[in-house]
Amino acid sequence: MDLFSRSWTALRTAVAELPDEDFERPSGCTGWLVRDLVCHLVIDAQDVLITLVTPVDAEPTVDAVTCWNLVEPPTGEDPLDALIPRLAAAYGEPRWLKFHLDDVGSAAGRAAELADPAVRVGTRDEVLTVAEYLSAYVLEWTLHHLDLIAHLTSAAEPPAETLAAARAGLERIAGTSFPASFSDKDALLIGTGRRTPTGAEKAELGDFAAELPFILG
């Protein structure tokens, strides 16, 4: 629960501190500008709110690891992916995107703090506890924080503790560990296909390199 709050607060703070011109720069998400990514975060925050008020009287079907699906790399042609840039453009000015993310995002953060970790909730036709659901979002928020700052030299990076937690989550999904010489950030970027490993990094990865990337959906 604490890591969810730290990762989400850090990401929202990074967005709030961006100058307007950065919203028109590319993000680390294929085909999306920074403004498109921020619009996606608004939708994510709405999903958190909806899920936390959707209790289910059933046994969990997934946890923070198994709730993730491995998908094909995004092309920007998925209907929802293509809708996001149009929604983001409709805001007109970055300040309205910032306002909406702060408004809905703050509510999602408060809802997470108030939620009972043991309660089971439903999302995407699956059931999991609130604790597992919020743990999965630590990976989501951290990856999107890296996407946000991918081409921004002055923006703050994710907190060290959430980078470490996100790396641990990705390693559980992968079923193996990245080389100890990899920083948490590099493990996440390389592991999810956000950066191509160098020749030396491929050598360190060994046979594991053939399994990469893990595109999470």
C-alpha positions in Angstrom: 0.0 0.0 0.0 2.8 2.4 0.9 4.7 1.7 -2.4 1.5 2.3 -4.3 1.2 5.7 -2.7 4.8 6.6 -3.2 4.9 5.6 -6.9 1.6 7.3 -7.6 2.5 10.5 -5.7 5.9 10.7 -7.4 4.3 10.3 -10.9 1.6 12.9 -10.3 4.2 15.3 -8.9 6.4 14.8 -12.0 3.5 15.7 -14.2 2.5 18.7 -12.2 6.1 20.1 -12.4 6.4 19.8 -16.2 6.5 23.0 -18.2 3.8 23.3 -20.9 6.2 22.8 -23.8 7.1 19.3 -22.5 3.6 18.1 -23.1 4.3 18.2 -26.9 7.5 16.1 -26.6 7.5 12.3 -27.3 7.0 10.0 -24.4 8.4 6.5 -24.0 5.1 5.0 -25.2 5.1 4.2 -29.0 3.2 6.9 -30.9 2.2 8.9 -27.8 3.3 12.4 -26.8 3.7 13.3 -23.1 0.2 14.8 -23.2 -1.2 11.5 -24.5 0.5 9.6 -21.7 -0.9 12.0 -19.1 -4.4 11.5 -20.5 -3.9 7.7 -20.2 -3.0 8.2 -16.5 -6.3 10.0 -16.0 -8.0 6.9 -17.3 -5.9 4.7 -15.2 -6.9 6.7 -12.1 -10.5 6.3 -13.0 -9.9 2.5 -13.3 -8.4 2.5 -9.8 -11.5 4.3 -8.4 -13.9 2.0 -10.2 -12.1 -1.2 -9.1 -11.8 -0.2 -5.5 -15.5 0.2 -5.3 -16.3 -3.1 -7.1 -16.0 -5.7 -4.3 -16.5 -9.3 -5.3 -17.7 -12.2 -3.2 -15.5 -14.8 -4.9 -12.0 -16.4 -4.5 -9.1 -14.6 -6.1 -8.3 -15.8 -9.6 -5.0 -13.7 -10.1 -2.4 -11.9 -8.0 0.0 -9.0 -8.6 2.0 -11.2 -11.0 -0.5 -13.3 -12.8 -2.8 -10.4 -13.5 -0.4 -9.3 -16.2 -0.8 -10.6 -19.8 2.1 -10.7 -22.2 1.0 -8.9 -25.4 2.5 -7.9 -28.7 4.4 -4.6 -28.9 2.0 -1.6 -29.3 1.7 -0.2 -32.9 -0.6 2.7 -32.1 -3.3 1.1 -34.2 -5.3 -0.4 -31.3 -8.7 1.5 -31.1 -8.1 2.6 -27.5 -4.5 3.5 -28.1 -5.6 5.6 -31.1 -8.4 7.3 -29.1 -6.1 8.6 -26.4 -4.3 11.2 -28.6 -7.7 12.6 -29.6 -8.9 12.8 -26.0 -5.6 14.5 -25.0 -5.8 17.0 -27.8 -9.3 17.9 -26.7 -8.0 19.3 -23.4 -6.4 22.1 -25.4 -4.0 23.4 -22.7 -1.7 21.4 -20.5 -3.2 23.0 -17.4 -6.5 21.3 -17.9 -4.8 17.9 -18.2 -2.8 18.7 -15.1 -6.0 19.7 -13.2 -7.9 16.6 -14.2 -5.0 14.3 -13.3 -4.6 16.0 -9.9 -8.4 15.9 -9.3 -9.0 12.3 -10.2 -5.5 11.1 -9.2 -5.8 12.5 -5.7 -9.1 10.8 -5.3 -7.6 7.5 -6.5 -4.8 7.9 -4.0 -7.1 8.6 -1.1 -9.3 5.6 -2.1 -6.3 3.4 -2.0 -5.2 4.6 1.4 -8.7 3.9 2.8 -9.2 0.5 1.2 -9.1 -2.7 3.1 -6.1 -4.7 1.7 -7.9 -8.0 2.3 -11.1 -7.1 0.3 -11.5 -8.8 -3.0 -12.2 -6.7 -6.1 -13.0 -7.4 -9.7 -11.3 -6.0 -12.8 -11.1 -7.2 -16.4 -13.1 -10.3 -15.5 -10.6 -11.3 -12.8 -10.7 -11.3 -9.0 -7.8 -10.3 -6.7 -7.3 -8.7 -3.3 -6.9 -4.9 -3.0 -3.3 -5.5 -1.8 -2.4 -7.5 -4.9 -4.2 -5.0 -7.1 -2.4 -2.0 -5.7 0.9 -3.9 -5.8 0.5 -4.5 -9.6 0.0 -0.8 -10.0 3.4 -0.1 -8.5 4.9 -1.6 -11.7 2.4 0.2 -13.9 3.1 3.6 -12.3 6.9 3.1 -12.3 7.0 2.1 -15.9 4.8 5.1 -16.9 7.0 7.4 -14.9 10.0 6.2 -16.9 7.8 6.7 -20.1 7.0 10.2 -19.0 10.7 11.3 -18.6 12.1 9.2 -21.5 13.0 12.4 -23.5 12.9 14.9 -20.6 16.3 15.6 -19.1 15.2 17.7 -16.2 12.2 15.7 -14.9 12.5 13.8 -11.6 12.9 10.0 -11.8 10.8 7.5 -9.9 11.8 6.9 -6.2 14.5 4.3 -5.7 12.3 2.1 -3.6 9.6 1.9 -6.2 12.1 1.2 -9.0 13.4 -1.7 -6.9 9.9 -3.0 -6.2 8.9 -2.7 -9.9 12.1 -4.6 -10.9 11.2 -7.3 -8.4 7.7 -7.5 -9.9 9.0 -7.8 -13.4 11.4 -10.5 -12.4 8.6 -12.5 -10.8 6.7 -12.2 -14.1 9.7 -13.3 -16.0 10.5 -16.1 -13.7 14.2 -15.1 -13.4 16.4 -12.3 -12.3 18.2 -9.7 -14.4 22.0 -9.5 -13.9 23.0 -7.8 -10.6 25.1 -5.3 -12.6 21.9 -3.9 -14.2 20.4 -0.9 -12.4 16.8 -1.2 -11.5 15.9 1.4 -14.2 17.9 -0.4 -16.9 16.4 -3.8 -16.0 12.9 -2.3 -16.4 13.7 -0.5 -19.6 15.4 -3.5 -21.2 13.0 -6.0 -19.8 9.9 -4.3 -21.2 11.4 -3.4 -24.5 11.7 0.3 -23.8 15.5 0.2 -24.5 17.5 -2.2 -26.6 20.3 -3.9 -24.7 23.9 -3.1 -25.7 26.2 -6.0 -26.9 27.7 -6.2 -23.4 24.3 -6.3 -21.8 23.2 -9.0 -24.1 26.2 -11.0 -23.2 25.4 -10.6 -19.5 21.8 -11.7 -20.1 22.9 -14.9 -21.9 20.0 -17.1 -22.9 17.6 -14.8 -21.1 18.1 -12.2 -23.9 16.1 -14.4 -26.3 13.0 -14.2 -24.1 12.9 -10.4 -24.1 11.1 -8.1 -24.2 8.1 -8.7 -21.8 5.4 -6.4 -23.2 2.8 -6.2 -20.4 -0.9 -5.6 -20.9 
